[in-house]
C-alpha cells in the first residue's frame, strides 16, 4: 500500500511540475477526487481514487542552468528567461513549445478573461531584424497577429521598402494579451508596468531563441517595458542601446501615423541605420528615397 501511495505522490508531483513549467497557475480537481483525498485507499477498497497511468508526453525543453524559482506568495509565476532547446530539439520545436505555454497562460486573469486571442508573435525565427511593440490592440486581438491594424499596415510598407517581407523579420509585443478596457466599447489602453513585467519573460525567451542582429522598439511604452523609465526618451531615437546582448534602437510610434514627407524621411533614416547594423545591403535607389 505504501508503494502505491508513493507512486501516486511521485506521479502527481511530476505532473504539477510540468504544468508549472508551462505557466499554468491553477488546476481543476473533480469533487470526487477531493472527497477521496480525505481517505487514502485501503486493501478493501483499492480503487477509491479514479486515476489512470500518466500519459506519455513529449519531453519538455531543458531549462537553463539557473532555473526559474518558485515566486513569492503575491508574485505571478515566471517562466524561464531563456529557453534552451532540449537535446535533439530544433529551434522551431523550442519556439513551438514556448508558444504552447503562452497560449495557455493565465498569469493575468483580468487579461486572460477578456482576450479573444493570445498574440504570440509572427515571422522568421532566424530573422536578423526583430520589431517589438507594447501590446496588441483590438485588431490584433481579433486576428491573433501583431501589427495588423493601420500602424501595422504602415510597418509592413516600411519592411517592404527595406527589401524584406513580414515573413523575413520577426514581430512581437511585450504583452501577449490585449490590455482589457472594462466599460469601453472601443479603444485601447496602455499596458501597466506590472502587466509588462509579468509577461516579458515570454519575449525574453523569443529573443534568446531568435538571436536577431537588431531589435527595434516601437514606441515609448515598448522602450519603458524593455529598459524601464528613461529620461528624455525622444533623445533615444538614433542612439543605440544593448538589450540581452543585442543592439536596440528606438522608433517613435507616432512616426508610423504621421504621413508628412519630412517624417517619412526620418523613418527611412532610422531604417537605413537598422539595415547597416544588420548587414542588409542598401541600394542607391533606397538611399535616394524621399530626397
Secondary structure in CASP SS format (residue, H / E / C, confidence):
PFRMAT SS
TARGET T0000
AUTHOR 0000-0000-0000
METHOD secondary structure of the structure
MODEL  1
X C 1.00
X H 1.00
X H 1.00
X H 1.00
X H 1.00
X H 1.00
X H 1.00
X H 1.00
X H 1.00
X H 1.00
X H 1.00
X H 1.00
X H 1.00
X H 1.00
X H 1.00
X H 1.00
X H 1.00
X H 1.00
X H 1.00
X H 1.00
X H 1.00
X C 1.00
X C 1.00
X C 1.00
X C 1.00
X C 1.00
X C 1.00
X C 1.00
X C 1.00
X C 1.00
X H 1.00
X H 1.00
X H 1.00
X H 1.00
X H 1.00
X H 1.00
X H 1.00
X C 1.00
X C 1.00
X C 1.00
X C 1.00
X C 1.00
X H 1.00
X H 1.00
X H 1.00
X C 1.00
X C 1.00
X C 1.00
X C 1.00
X C 1.00
X C 1.00
X C 1.00
X C 1.00
X C 1.00
X C 1.00
X C 1.00
X C 1.00
X C 1.00
X C 1.00
X C 1.00
X C 1.00
X C 1.00
X E 1.00
X C 1.00
X C 1.00
X C 1.00
X C 1.00
X C 1.00
X C 1.00
X C 1.00
X C 1.00
X C 1.00
X C 1.00
X C 1.00
X C 1.00
X C 1.00
X C 1.00
X C 1.00
X C 1.00
X C 1.00
X C 1.00
X C 1.00
X E 1.00
X C 1.00
X C 1.00
X C 1.00
X C 1.00
X C 1.00
X C 1.00
X C 1.00
X H 1.00
X H 1.00
X H 1.00
X H 1.00
X H 1.00
X H 1.00
X H 1.00
X H 1.00
X H 1.00
X H 1.00
X H 1.00
X H 1.00
X H 1.00
X C 1.00
X C 1.00
X C 1.00
X C 1.00
X C 1.00
X H 1.00
X H 1.00
X H 1.00
X H 1.00
X C 1.00
X C 1.00
X C 1.00
X C 1.00
X C 1.00
X C 1.00
X C 1.00
X C 1.00
X C 1.00
X E 1.00
X E 1.00
X C 1.00
X C 1.00
X C 1.00
X C 1.00
X C 1.00
X E 1.00
X E 1.00
X E 1.00
X E 1.00
X E 1.00
X C 1.00
X C 1.00
X C 1.00
X C 1.00
X H 1.00
X H 1.00
X H 1.00
X H 1.00
X H 1.00
X H 1.00
X C 1.00
X C 1.00
X C 1.00
X C 1.00
X C 1.00
X C 1.00
X H 1.00
X H 1.00
X H 1.00
X H 1.00
X H 1.00
X H 1.00
X H 1.00
X H 1.00
X H 1.00
X H 1.00
X H 1.00
X H 1.00
X C 1.00
X C 1.00
X C 1.00
X C 1.00
X C 1.00
X C 1.00
X C 1.00
X C 1.00
X E 1.00
X E 1.00
X E 1.00
X E 1.00
X C 1.00
X C 1.00
X C 1.00
X C 1.00
X C 1.00
X C 1.00
X C 1.00
X C 1.00
X C 1.00
X C 1.00
X C 1.00
X C 1.00
X C 1.00
X C 1.00
X C 1.00
X C 1.00
X C 1.00
X C 1.00
X C 1.00
X H 1.00
X H 1.00
X H 1.00
X H 1.00
X H 1.00
X H 1.00
X H 1.00
X H 1.00
X H 1.00
X H 1.00
X H 1.00
X H 1.00
X H 1.00
X H 1.00
X H 1.00
X H 1.00
X H 1.00
X H 1.00
X C 1.00
X C 1.00
X C 1.00
X E 1.00
X E 1.00
X E 1.00
X E 1.00
X E 1.00
X C 1.00
X H 1.00
X H 1.00
X H 1.00
X H 1.00
X H 1.00
X H 1.00
X H 1.00
X H 1.00
X C 1.00
X C 1.00
X C 1.00
X C 1.00
X C 1.00
X H 1.00
X H 1.00
X H 1.00
X H 1.00
X C 1.00
X C 1.00
X C 1.00
X C 1.00
X E 1.00
X E 1.00
X E 1.00
X C 1.00
X C 1.00
X E 1.00
X E 1.00
X E 1.00
X E 1.00
X E 1.00
X E 1.00
X C 1.00
X C 1.00
X H 1.00
X H 1.00
X H 1.00
X H 1.00
X C 1.00
X C 1.00
X C 1.00
X H 1.00
X H 1.00
X H 1.00
X H 1.00
X H 1.00
X H 1.00
X H 1.00
X H 1.00
X H 1.00
X H 1.00
X H 1.00
X H 1.00
X H 1.00
X H 1.00
X H 1.00
X H 1.00
X H 1.00
X H 1.00
X C 1.00
X C 1.00
X C 1.00
X C 1.00
X C 1.00
X H 1.00
X H 1.00
X H 1.00
X H 1.00
X C 1.00
X C 1.00
X C 1.00
X C 1.00
END
